[in-house]
């Protein structure tokens, strides 16, 4: 499950794929696990799926050059 860590002093937030990765980062790069607050993030996608370009229509096609 995804994990977000927040620094206790400067409120920096970093998201990781799992808690092990977050703990490694906090321990090695972040000055120690004691300086961070760990929050579990559920694996729920809230993004809208993208439509393929061929299905997106914006009305009638416009010419790309002058028709004089």
Residue pairs with C-beta under 8 A, 6 or more apart in sequence:
1 18
1 19
1 40
1 41
1 42
1 43
2 15
2 16
2 17
2 18
2 40
2 41
2 42
2 43
3 15
3 16
3 17
3 18
3 19
3 21
3 22
3 38
3 39
3 40
3 41
4 13
4 14
4 15
4 16
4 22
4 38
4 39
4 41
5 13
5 14
5 16
5 22
5 25
5 26
5 30
5 36
5 37
5 38
5 39
6 12
6 13
6 36
6 37
6 39
7 13
7 30
7 35
7 36
7 37
8 35
8 36
8 37
9 35
14 22
14 25
15 41
16 22
16 25
19 38
19 40
22 36
22 38
23 33
23 38
26 32
26 33
26 35
26 36
27 33
30 36
